Amino acid sequence: MTVRFISYALDAGVPRRSFGVAVVVGTILNLINQGDALFGGRTLDWTKIALTFAVPYCVATYGAVSYRMRQDDVRGDRTHDDRAGR
């Protein structure tokens, strides 16, 4: 299952779409969460900025991969499964 998850997470446009989601959602959340620091001249918390972009990326990737894995299970296609061919 882990090999299949990683395989799906790295192919078929998932990283590109997840990156797009992270840019849009991360930007909006950073403006909400650190708008006072951005526009008020305060110190930015770079860890929070990084996490605010990383979390939407991970959520979008997880959603896309879990959907594909579920579709494969419904159809019986397990070609990306780490148990395939055994």
Backbone as a chain_set.jsonl record, in Angstrom:
{"seq": "MTVRFISYALDAGVPRRSFGVAVVVGTILNLINQGDALFGGRTLDWTKIALTFAVPYCVATYGAVSYRMRQDDVRGDRTHDDRAGR", "coords": {"N": [[0.826, -1.197, 0.0], [1.961, 1.244, 0.744], [3.921, 1.63, -1.225], [2.303, 1.835, -3.456], [0.825, 4.153, -2.803], [2.88, 6.116, -2.782], [3.728, 5.881, -5.423], [1.436, 6.774, -6.845], [1.327, 9.353, -5.798], [3.424, 10.596, -7.011], [3.013, 10.605, -9.729], [1.144, 11.196, -12.83], [0.344, 13.917, -12.852], [-0.339, 14.693, -10.282], [1.49, 15.962, -8.398], [1.786, 18.512, -9.65], [-0.842, 19.564, -9.688], [-1.374, 19.565, -6.943], [0.568, 21.346, -6.091], [-0.383, 23.708, -7.273], [-2.788, 24.04, -5.852], [-1.696, 24.391, -3.301], [-0.325, 26.813, -3.624], [-2.403, 28.682, -4.135], [-4.25, 28.31, -1.935], [-2.442, 28.419, 0.227], [-1.42, 31.022, -0.048], [-3.704, 32.6, 0.433], [-4.314, 31.783, 3.07], [-1.964, 32.586, 4.378], [-2.13, 35.351, 4.075], [-4.351, 35.817, 5.663], [-3.52, 34.786, 8.181], [-1.041, 36.024, 8.711], [-1.227, 38.604, 7.927], [-1.076, 41.004, 9.357], [1.615, 41.075, 10.057], [2.784, 41.061, 7.534], [1.851, 43.448, 6.344], [2.154, 45.292, 8.326], [4.75, 45.634, 9.022], [5.881, 43.919, 10.852], [7.751, 41.15, 12.28], [8.117, 38.265, 10.306], [6.967, 34.919, 10.638], [8.669, 32.402, 9.548], [8.507, 29.636, 9.677], [5.785, 29.176, 10.096], [4.855, 30.206, 7.687], [5.954, 28.392, 5.813], [4.703, 26.001, 6.647], [2.057, 26.685, 6.194], [1.872, 26.597, 3.46], [2.681, 23.968, 2.991], [0.808, 22.26, 4.22], [-1.735, 22.483, 2.721], [-0.74, 21.386, 0.319], [-0.094, 18.744, 1.049], [-2.643, 17.823, 1.849], [-4.13, 18.059, -0.549], [-2.69, 16.28, -2.155], [-3.012, 13.879, -0.721], [-5.81, 13.604, -0.936], [-6.141, 13.294, -3.745], [-4.637, 10.962, -4.247], [-5.819, 9.057, -2.543], [-8.355, 8.942, -3.672], [-7.752, 7.872, -6.231], [-6.696, 5.39, -5.451], [-8.922, 4.231, -4.263], [-10.628, 4.081, -6.472], [-9.203, 2.233, -8.027], [-9.391, 0.003, -6.346], [-12.131, -0.48, -6.45], [-12.437, -1.151, -9.132], [-10.777, -3.308, -9.233], [-8.175, -3.108, -10.075], [-4.891, -3.421, -9.38], [-2.318, -2.675, -10.071], [-0.368, -0.898, -9.194], [0.127, -1.735, -6.69], [2.116, -2.83, -3.924], [2.064, -5.506, -3.524], [1.544, -6.621, -5.907], [2.007, -8.994, -8.44], [3.009, -10.967, -6.859]], "CA": [[0.0, 0.0, 0.0], [2.839, 2.413, 0.8], [4.533, 1.802, -2.54], [1.229, 2.299, -4.347], [0.544, 5.539, -2.439], [3.986, 6.949, -3.263], [3.68, 5.85, -6.886], [0.364, 7.677, -7.276], [1.638, 10.724, -5.369], [4.48, 11.149, -7.85], [2.742, 10.538, -11.163], [-0.148, 11.592, -13.403], [-0.016, 15.305, -12.611], [-0.718, 14.957, -8.888], [2.318, 17.022, -7.789], [1.512, 19.818, -10.256], [-2.128, 20.047, -9.185], [-1.233, 19.83, -5.503], [1.339, 22.586, -5.975], [-1.3, 24.806, -7.587], [-3.678, 24.201, -4.699], [-0.894, 24.939, -2.191], [-0.03, 28.223, -3.891], [-3.618, 29.485, -3.965], [-4.749, 28.217, -0.551], [-1.391, 28.899, 1.123], [-1.355, 32.485, -0.122], [-4.879, 33.138, 1.138], [-4.154, 31.543, 4.513], [-0.888, 33.448, 4.893], [-2.661, 36.717, 4.187], [-5.236, 35.849, 6.836], [-2.809, 34.504, 9.43], [0.108, 36.892, 8.955], [-1.447, 39.875, 7.258], [-0.575, 42.108, 10.185], [3.075, 41.091, 9.943], [3.135, 41.416, 6.153], [1.52, 44.836, 6.026], [2.442, 46.163, 9.461], [6.183, 45.732, 9.271], [6.315, 43.034, 11.935], [8.586, 40.011, 11.902], [7.395, 37.113, 9.769], [7.311, 33.603, 11.171], [8.918, 31.625, 8.334], [8.024, 28.27, 9.891], [4.346, 29.208, 9.831], [4.664, 30.416, 6.243], [6.241, 27.12, 5.145], [3.649, 25.036, 6.975], [0.807, 27.135, 5.596], [1.893, 26.102, 2.083], [2.877, 22.519, 2.987], [-0.405, 21.534, 4.61], [-2.636, 22.291, 1.578], [-0.117, 20.473, -0.641], [-0.278, 17.382, 1.561], [-4.067, 17.486, 1.825], [-4.522, 17.86, -1.942], [-2.048, 15.04, -2.608], [-3.702, 12.767, -0.069], [-7.139, 13.458, -1.54], [-6.018, 12.755, -5.101], [-4.129, 9.592, -4.191], [-6.82, 8.171, -1.942], [-9.407, 8.767, -4.68], [-7.27, 6.927, -7.244], [-6.582, 4.064, -4.85], [-10.284, 3.721, -4.091], [-11.121, 3.713, -7.806], [-8.539, 0.982, -8.396], [-9.962, -1.078, -5.544], [-13.477, -0.757, -6.965], [-12.269, -1.816, -10.434], [-9.929, -4.479, -9.077], [-6.862, -2.826, -10.668], [-3.909, -3.233, -8.31], [-1.015, -2.706, -10.726], [0.582, -0.097, -8.427], [0.216, -2.287, -5.335], [3.398, -3.444, -3.627], [1.868, -6.957, -3.518], [1.267, -7.045, -7.282], [2.987, -9.896, -9.028], [3.484, -11.972, -5.885]], "C": [[0.872, 1.265, 0.0], [3.478, 2.688, -0.554], [3.499, 2.345, -3.522], [0.903, 3.766, -4.066], [1.623, 6.468, -2.998], [3.988, 7.011, -4.784], [2.618, 6.806, -7.416], [0.684, 9.131, -6.919], [2.651, 11.395, -6.292], [4.181, 11.108, -9.348], [1.382, 11.115, -11.533], [-0.593, 13.001, -13.013], [-0.393, 15.645, -11.183], [0.169, 16.039, -8.263], [2.012, 18.41, -8.346], [0.189, 20.398, -9.742], [-2.053, 20.385, -7.702], [-0.45, 21.11, -5.263], [0.448, 23.794, -6.253], [-2.254, 25.095, -6.441], [-2.917, 24.849, -3.547], [-0.595, 26.413, -2.395], [-1.259, 29.087, -3.621], [-4.065, 29.493, -2.503], [-3.718, 28.751, 0.44], [-1.275, 30.409, 1.128], [-2.506, 33.119, 0.64], [-4.724, 32.973, 2.65], [-3.038, 32.389, 5.117], [-1.344, 34.885, 5.021], [-3.571, 36.853, 5.405], [-4.428, 35.752, 8.127], [-1.674, 35.477, 9.74], [-0.02, 38.231, 8.243], [-0.91, 41.052, 8.049], [0.945, 42.208, 10.114], [3.507, 41.525, 8.542], [2.953, 42.9, 5.883], [1.858, 45.816, 7.143], [3.91, 46.262, 9.807], [6.674, 44.873, 10.413], [7.145, 41.887, 11.381], [7.712, 38.854, 11.429], [7.879, 35.839, 10.438], [7.435, 32.654, 9.98], [8.488, 30.173, 8.476], [6.53, 28.195, 9.603], [4.065, 29.384, 8.342], [4.874, 29.096, 5.503], [5.138, 26.096, 5.401], [2.315, 25.399, 6.335], [0.74, 26.759, 4.119], [1.976, 24.579, 2.043], [1.595, 21.755, 3.294], [-1.4, 21.411, 3.453], [-2.058, 21.362, 0.509], [-0.351, 19.023, -0.209], [-1.734, 16.944, 1.501], [-4.535, 17.219, 0.393], [-3.936, 16.563, -2.493], [-2.753, 13.83, -2.013], [-5.08, 12.537, -0.69], [-7.075, 12.836, -2.918], [-5.601, 11.292, -5.08], [-5.17, 8.652, -3.597], [-7.989, 7.935, -2.89], [-8.974, 7.736, -5.724], [-7.165, 5.519, -6.685], [-7.958, 3.434, -4.667], [-10.871, 3.287, -5.431], [-10.482, 2.408, -8.278], [-9.119, -0.196, -7.638], [-11.339, -1.459, -6.058], [-13.391, -1.539, -8.273], [-11.44, -3.085, -10.342], [-8.554, -4.323, -9.693], [-5.874, -2.535, -9.555], [-2.496, -3.248, -8.876], [0.037, -1.891, -9.984], [0.787, -0.645, -7.02], [1.569, -2.96, -5.119], [3.275, -4.964, -3.555], [1.633, -7.492, -4.921], [2.398, -7.94, -7.785], [3.535, -10.922, -8.057], [2.56, -13.143, -5.847]], "O": [[0.547, 2.242, -0.674], [3.567, 3.838, -0.983], [3.806, 3.223, -4.328], [0.723, 4.544, -5.003], [1.311, 7.486, -3.615], [4.222, 8.069, -5.367], [2.883, 7.57, -8.345], [0.34, 10.041, -7.673], [2.726, 12.622, -6.347], [5.01, 11.532, -10.153], [0.58, 11.472, -10.669], [-1.79, 13.248, -12.861], [-0.738, 16.793, -10.902], [-0.362, 16.963, -7.646], [1.983, 19.384, -7.593], [0.112, 21.578, -9.402], [-2.615, 21.388, -7.263], [-0.759, 21.871, -4.347], [0.522, 24.795, -5.54], [-2.5, 26.252, -6.101], [-3.433, 25.754, -2.891], [-0.61, 27.184, -1.436], [-1.16, 30.114, -2.948], [-4.238, 30.556, -1.907], [-4.072, 29.454, 1.386], [-1.057, 31.017, 2.177], [-2.308, 34.064, 1.403], [-4.97, 33.907, 3.413], [-3.159, 32.856, 6.249], [-0.981, 35.568, 5.979], [-3.561, 37.876, 6.091], [-4.627, 36.539, 9.053], [-1.377, 35.727, 10.908], [0.978, 38.906, 7.99], [-0.353, 41.989, 7.478], [1.496, 43.309, 10.111], [4.477, 42.266, 8.386], [3.806, 43.534, 5.262], [1.851, 47.029, 6.933], [4.274, 46.91, 10.787], [7.786, 45.079, 10.9], [7.227, 41.686, 10.169], [6.711, 38.509, 12.057], [9.058, 35.702, 10.762], [6.432, 32.16, 9.465], [8.137, 29.54, 7.48], [6.064, 27.265, 8.946], [3.139, 28.777, 7.805], [4.059, 28.723, 4.659], [4.695, 25.407, 4.482], [1.534, 24.518, 5.975], [-0.356, 26.616, 3.578], [1.399, 23.958, 1.15], [1.33, 20.716, 2.689], [-1.883, 20.305, 3.213], [-2.805, 20.628, -0.138], [-0.758, 18.185, -1.014], [-2.022, 15.804, 1.136], [-5.26, 16.254, 0.151], [-4.612, 15.832, -3.217], [-3.054, 12.869, -2.721], [-5.467, 11.395, -0.939], [-7.864, 11.946, -3.235], [-6.153, 10.475, -5.817], [-5.373, 7.554, -4.115], [-8.556, 6.843, -2.911], [-9.739, 6.833, -6.062], [-7.507, 4.554, -7.368], [-8.133, 2.236, -4.894], [-11.531, 2.251, -5.519], [-11.16, 1.567, -8.869], [-9.319, -1.27, -8.206], [-11.679, -2.642, -6.098], [-14.164, -2.47, -8.502], [-11.409, -3.866, -11.293], [-7.827, -5.308, -9.824], [-5.994, -1.526, -8.861], [-1.577, -3.769, -8.244], [1.229, -2.164, -10.128], [1.547, -0.071, -6.239], [2.105, -3.589, -6.032], [4.295, -5.652, -3.527], [1.533, -8.705, -5.104], [3.579, -7.665, -7.575], [4.444, -11.676, -8.406], [2.791, -14.088, -5.092]]}, "num_chains": 1, "name": "protein.A"}
